[in-house]
């Protein structure tokens, strides 16, 4: 005999978990908040403990080192500007990875997608006539960067949807292929003599924050940070307020059930990776339009893989990714600030500890939270 439908049973006859969800409508939201916030907090506490031990091994005071780290990042306008600049790129790569994760895909190719977007934007900047206002050029640059990164992202998407190729392997291999191809084109066709970069773009340069607030003088922070914030809001709206976003999340949670419900899983797969690549590609504008105003070999080094960490620590939520990007940008810039007391590689170790702690603590924290709630229900 089939089990009774809980939706037709009186509240008193509903099993404990279902009854709790009916009698306590706010419990589900509180549960989601706890499971989203506590694992990163646990990771940060573990990283702080490991950092204390490492600092003590160098004969320094943890308080003095952390104070120097904060003073060199958030304690002055230049350091804070550098944090914002690095966080801007990490927001784009983190969002790119997070979008893939929401669809059940692991995009390891954000680095090549970021570079491809910056390269295409630089090409547009070389052919545009000089003197065009930045606001008129900006949509063209965004479109070019999105097409460059999206094309690189679409390749593993199509291969997975059509032939079942694993996106992790394909995106890793594409990193080498795309970066080598871009370096070849730059060094043989487009580079300025005795350099590893193209000529500067002719139009559409975006102002740095120092042009608006002189206190940021010397930092690389620029107004592309506004695009990063808009990208966070746009991705949130897409994922949680649109039908396409719902289909993407459904495929990520249970592809077989989504296919049974009439969703084209293959189409969602390649579109998700193409959109993921487009987001990463737009991140290339941070360097090409806002900072150096040209494409340079190696400008994207490390940003794609650090974007994976940002997506994991940010729990694949746009707001969490913004906060995680600030965290990792602070640690990256802070490594330079504390180099007088401890090796800056110590900060790299702390970043690795945060990533490992998040990866290992999430299931354990969730298990403890559910055990505690289960005990409270009894």
C-alpha positions as CSV (number, residue, x, y, z in Angstrom):
1,X,0.0,0.0,0.0
2,X,1.4,3.5,-0.9
3,X,2.3,5.9,1.9
4,X,-0.3,8.6,2.8
5,X,0.2,12.0,1.2
6,X,1.6,14.3,3.9
7,X,-0.2,17.3,2.3
8,X,-3.6,15.6,3.1
9,X,-2.8,14.7,6.7
10,X,-3.6,16.7,9.8
11,X,-0.6,18.5,11.3
12,X,-0.7,16.2,14.2
13,X,-0.2,13.1,12.0
14,X,2.6,14.6,9.9
15,X,6.1,13.1,10.6
16,X,8.3,15.3,12.9
17,X,10.4,17.0,10.2
18,X,7.3,17.9,8.1
19,X,5.4,19.1,11.1
20,X,8.3,21.3,12.1
21,X,8.3,22.9,8.7
22,X,4.6,23.6,8.9
23,X,4.5,24.9,12.5
24,X,7.8,26.9,12.2
25,X,7.8,28.6,8.7
26,X,10.9,30.5,9.6
27,X,12.9,27.4,10.4
28,X,13.8,26.6,6.8
29,X,15.2,30.1,6.1
30,X,17.2,30.0,9.4
31,X,18.6,26.6,8.5
32,X,19.8,27.8,5.1
33,X,21.4,30.8,6.7
34,X,23.2,28.7,9.3
35,X,24.5,26.2,6.8
36,X,25.6,29.1,4.5
37,X,27.4,31.2,7.1
38,X,28.8,28.8,9.6
39,X,31.1,26.7,7.4
40,X,33.1,29.8,6.1
41,X,33.3,31.1,9.7
42,X,34.7,27.8,10.9
43,X,37.2,27.8,8.0
44,X,38.3,31.3,8.9
45,X,38.8,30.3,12.6
46,X,40.9,27.3,11.5
47,X,43.0,29.5,9.2
48,X,43.5,31.9,12.1
49,X,44.8,29.1,14.3
50,X,47.1,27.8,11.6
51,X,48.3,31.4,11.0
52,X,49.1,31.9,14.7
53,X,51.2,28.8,14.7
54,X,53.1,29.7,11.6
55,X,53.7,33.3,12.8
56,X,55.0,32.0,16.1
57,X,57.4,29.7,14.3
58,X,59.0,32.8,12.7
59,X,59.4,34.3,16.2
60,X,56.8,37.1,15.6
61,X,53.7,38.1,17.4
62,X,50.4,37.1,15.7
63,X,48.8,40.3,16.8
64,X,51.5,42.4,15.3
65,X,51.4,40.5,12.0
66,X,47.6,40.7,11.7
67,X,47.7,44.4,12.6
68,X,50.3,45.0,9.9
69,X,48.2,43.1,7.4
70,X,45.1,45.2,8.1
71,X,47.0,48.4,8.1
72,X,48.5,47.5,4.7
73,X,45.1,46.7,3.2
74,X,42.1,48.3,4.8
75,X,44.1,50.8,6.9
76,X,45.1,53.2,4.0
77,X,43.6,54.3,0.8
78,X,46.3,52.9,-1.5
79,X,46.2,49.4,0.1
80,X,42.4,49.4,0.1
81,X,42.4,50.4,-3.6
82,X,44.7,47.5,-4.4
83,X,42.3,45.2,-2.5
84,X,39.4,46.5,-4.6
85,X,41.3,46.1,-7.8
86,X,42.2,42.4,-7.1
87,X,38.7,41.7,-5.7
88,X,37.1,43.0,-8.9
89,X,38.8,40.4,-11.1
90,X,38.1,37.7,-8.5
91,X,34.4,38.6,-8.5
92,X,34.2,37.9,-12.2
93,X,36.1,34.6,-12.1
94,X,34.2,33.6,-8.9
95,X,30.9,34.2,-10.5
96,X,31.9,32.3,-13.6
97,X,32.9,29.2,-11.5
98,X,29.8,29.6,-9.3
99,X,27.5,29.6,-12.3
100,X,29.0,26.4,-13.5
101,X,28.6,24.8,-10.1
102,X,25.0,25.8,-9.9
103,X,24.5,23.8,-13.1
104,X,26.4,20.9,-11.8
105,X,29.5,21.7,-13.8
106,X,33.1,22.4,-12.7
107,X,34.6,25.2,-14.8
108,X,38.4,25.1,-14.4
109,X,38.9,27.3,-17.4
110,X,38.2,30.8,-16.0
111,X,41.8,31.8,-16.4
112,X,41.8,31.3,-20.2
113,X,38.3,32.8,-20.5
114,X,39.5,35.9,-18.6
115,X,42.5,36.2,-20.9
116,X,40.4,35.7,-24.0
117,X,38.0,38.4,-23.0
118,X,40.8,40.8,-22.3
119,X,42.5,40.0,-25.6
120,X,39.3,40.6,-27.6
121,X,38.7,43.9,-25.8
122,X,42.3,45.0,-26.6
123,X,41.7,44.1,-30.3
124,X,38.7,46.3,-30.3
125,X,40.6,49.1,-28.7
126,X,43.3,48.9,-31.4
127,X,40.8,49.4,-34.3
128,X,38.5,52.0,-32.7
129,X,39.3,55.5,-33.8
130,X,40.9,57.7,-31.2
131,X,38.8,60.1,-29.2
132,X,35.6,58.1,-28.7
133,X,34.0,58.7,-25.3
134,X,34.3,55.9,-22.8
135,X,30.5,55.5,-22.4
136,X,30.0,55.0,-26.1
137,X,32.8,52.4,-26.4
138,X,32.0,50.5,-23.2
139,X,29.1,48.4,-24.6
140,X,31.3,47.4,-27.5
141,X,34.1,46.4,-25.1
142,X,31.8,44.4,-22.9
143,X,30.3,42.6,-25.9
144,X,33.8,41.8,-27.3
145,X,35.0,40.5,-23.9
146,X,31.9,38.5,-23.4
147,X,32.2,36.9,-26.9
148,X,35.8,36.1,-26.3
149,X,35.3,34.4,-23.0
150,X,32.0,32.9,-24.0
151,X,33.5,31.3,-27.1
152,X,36.2,29.6,-24.9
153,X,33.5,28.5,-22.4
154,X,31.1,27.2,-25.1
155,X,33.7,24.7,-26.4
156,X,33.7,22.4,-23.4
157,X,29.9,23.0,-23.0
158,X,29.2,21.7,-26.5
159,X,31.6,18.8,-26.2
160,X,30.0,17.7,-23.0
161,X,26.4,18.2,-24.3
162,X,27.1,16.5,-27.6
163,X,29.7,13.8,-26.8
164,X,29.7,13.6,-23.0
165,X,33.3,14.9,-22.6
166,X,34.2,15.8,-19.0
167,X,34.2,19.6,-18.6
168,X,37.1,19.5,-16.0
169,X,39.5,17.8,-18.4
170,X,38.4,19.9,-21.4
171,X,38.7,23.2,-19.6
172,X,42.1,22.4,-18.1
173,X,43.4,21.5,-21.5
174,X,41.8,24.6,-23.0
175,X,43.7,26.8,-20.5
176,X,47.0,25.7,-22.0
177,X,45.8,25.9,-25.6
178,X,44.1,29.3,-25.4
179,X,46.8,31.0,-23.3
180,X,49.5,29.6,-25.7
181,X,47.6,30.8,-28.7
182,X,47.0,34.3,-27.3
183,X,50.7,34.6,-26.3
184,X,51.7,33.5,-29.8
185,X,49.5,36.1,-31.5
186,X,50.7,38.8,-29.1
187,X,54.4,38.1,-29.4
188,X,54.4,37.6,-33.2
189,X,51.7,40.0,-34.5
190,X,50.6,42.6,-31.9
191,X,53.4,43.3,-29.4
192,X,55.2,46.5,-28.9
193,X,58.9,45.9,-29.5
194,X,60.9,44.7,-26.5
195,X,57.7,44.1,-24.5
196,X,55.1,41.3,-23.9
197,X,52.1,43.5,-24.5
198,X,50.1,45.0,-27.3
199,X,49.9,48.7,-28.1
200,X,47.6,50.8,-25.9
201,X,43.9,51.0,-26.7
202,X,42.9,54.2,-28.6
203,X,39.5,55.0,-27.0
204,X,37.3,54.1,-24.1
205,X,39.8,54.0,-21.2
206,X,37.9,53.9,-17.9
207,X,39.0,56.2,-15.1
208,X,40.7,54.9,-12.0
209,X,39.2,55.6,-8.6
210,X,42.2,58.0,-8.0
211,X,40.7,60.3,-10.7
212,X,37.6,60.6,-8.6
213,X,39.1,60.4,-5.2
214,X,42.8,61.5,-5.0
215,X,43.3,59.5,-1.8
216,X,43.5,56.3,-4.0
217,X,46.5,57.8,-5.8
218,X,48.8,55.0,-7.0
219,X,46.3,52.1,-6.7
220,X,45.0,50.2,-9.7
221,X,41.4,50.3,-8.6
222,X,39.1,51.6,-11.3
223,X,35.4,51.9,-12.1
224,X,35.2,48.4,-13.6
225,X,34.3,47.6,-10.0
226,X,30.9,49.0,-10.8
227,X,30.5,46.3,-13.6
228,X,31.5,43.7,-11.0
229,X,28.7,44.8,-8.7
230,X,26.2,44.8,-11.6
231,X,27.4,41.3,-12.6
232,X,26.7,40.1,-9.0
233,X,23.2,41.6,-9.1
234,X,22.5,40.4,-12.6
235,X,23.6,36.8,-11.8
236,X,21.5,36.8,-8.7
237,X,18.4,37.9,-10.7
238,X,19.1,35.4,-13.4
239,X,19.5,32.4,-11.1
240,X,16.7,33.1,-8.7
241,X,14.2,35.2,-10.6
242,X,14.1,33.8,-14.2
243,X,12.9,30.6,-15.8
244,X,16.3,29.9,-17.4
245,X,17.9,30.3,-14.0
246,X,15.5,27.9,-12.4
247,X,16.2,25.3,-15.2
248,X,19.9,25.7,-14.7
249,X,19.6,25.1,-10.9
250,X,17.3,22.2,-11.5
251,X,19.8,20.5,-13.8
252,X,22.5,21.1,-11.3
253,X,20.5,19.5,-8.5
254,X,19.1,16.5,-10.4
255,X,19.7,16.3,-14.1
256,X,17.6,13.2,-14.6
257,X,14.6,14.7,-12.9
258,X,15.0,17.9,-14.8
259,X,15.1,16.0,-18.1
260,X,12.0,14.1,-17.0
261,X,10.3,17.4,-16.4
262,X,10.9,18.5,-20.0
263,X,14.2,20.6,-19.5
264,X,16.7,20.3,-22.3
265,X,19.7,19.2,-20.2
266,X,22.2,19.4,-23.1
267,X,21.1,22.9,-24.0
268,X,21.3,24.1,-20.4
269,X,24.8,22.6,-20.1
270,X,26.4,24.3,-23.1
271,X,24.6,27.6,-22.3
272,X,25.8,27.5,-18.7
273,X,29.4,27.1,-19.7
274,X,29.2,29.7,-22.4
275,X,27.6,32.2,-20.0
276,X,30.2,31.3,-17.4
277,X,33.0,32.0,-19.9
278,X,31.3,35.3,-20.9
279,X,31.3,36.5,-17.3
280,X,34.9,35.6,-16.8
281,X,35.8,37.3,-20.1
282,X,34.2,40.6,-19.0
283,X,36.6,40.4,-16.0
284,X,39.4,41.1,-18.5
285,X,38.2,44.7,-18.8
286,X,39.6,45.3,-15.3
287,X,43.1,45.1,-16.6
288,X,42.6,46.3,-20.3
289,X,40.2,49.2,-19.8
290,X,40.8,50.2,-16.2
291,X,44.5,49.6,-15.4
292,X,47.1,49.1,-18.1
293,X,45.0,49.8,-21.2
294,X,46.6,47.0,-23.2
295,X,46.7,43.2,-23.3
296,X,49.7,41.7,-21.7
297,X,50.9,38.1,-21.5
298,X,50.3,36.6,-18.1
299,X,47.9,39.2,-16.7
300,X,45.3,36.6,-15.8
301,X,47.8,34.2,-14.1
302,X,46.3,32.7,-11.0
303,X,43.0,34.6,-11.2
304,X,41.0,31.7,-12.6
305,X,42.1,29.1,-10.1
306,X,41.7,31.6,-7.2
307,X,38.2,32.2,-8.6
308,X,37.4,28.5,-7.7
309,X,38.3,29.2,-4.1
310,X,36.2,32.4,-4.2
311,X,33.2,30.4,-5.5
312,X,33.6,27.6,-2.9
313,X,34.0,30.0,0.1
314,X,31.2,32.2,-1.2
315,X,28.9,29.1,-1.4
316,X,28.2,29.8,-5.1
317,X,25.9,32.8,-4.1
318,X,26.6,36.2,-5.7
319,X,26.7,38.0,-2.4
320,X,28.9,35.4,-0.8
321,X,31.2,35.6,-3.8
322,X,31.6,39.4,-3.3
323,X,32.6,38.9,0.3
324,X,34.9,36.0,-0.5
325,X,36.6,38.0,-3.2
326,X,37.3,40.8,-0.7
327,X,38.7,38.2,1.7
328,X,41.1,36.7,-0.8
329,X,42.1,40.0,-2.2
330,X,42.9,41.2,1.3
331,X,45.0,38.2,1.9
332,X,46.8,38.6,-1.4
333,X,47.6,42.3,-0.8
334,X,48.3,41.6,2.8
335,X,51.0,39.2,1.9
336,X,53.0,42.1,0.5
337,X,52.3,44.2,3.6
338,X,53.5,41.6,6.1
339,X,56.6,40.6,4.1
340,X,58.7,42.7,6.5
341,X,57.9,40.3,9.4
342,X,57.1,37.0,7.8
343,X,57.4,35.5,4.3
344,X,54.5,36.5,2.1
345,X,54.1,32.8,1.2
346,X,52.6,32.4,4.6
347,X,49.5,34.2,3.3
348,X,49.3,31.6,0.4
349,X,49.3,28.9,3.1
350,X,46.4,30.7,4.8
351,X,44.5,30.8,1.6
352,X,45.0,27.1,1.1
353,X,43.8,26.4,4.6
354,X,40.6,28.4,4.1
355,X,39.9,26.4,1.0
356,X,40.6,23.0,2.6
357,X,38.7,24.0,5.7
358,X,35.6,25.0,3.7
359,X,35.7,21.8,1.7
360,X,36.0,19.6,4.7
361,X,34.0,21.5,7.2
362,X,30.8,22.0,5.2
363,X,29.5,18.4,5.6
364,X,30.6,18.2,9.2
365,X,29.0,21.5,10.2
366,X,25.8,20.6,8.4
367,X,25.7,17.2,10.2
368,X,26.1,18.9,13.6
369,X,23.5,21.5,12.9
370,X,21.0,18.8,11.9
371,X,21.8,16.7,14.9
372,X,21.2,19.8,17.1
373,X,17.9,20.6,15.5
374,X,16.8,17.0,15.6
375,X,17.5,16.9,19.4
376,X,15.6,20.1,19.8
377,X,12.6,18.7,18.0
378,X,12.5,15.7,20.3
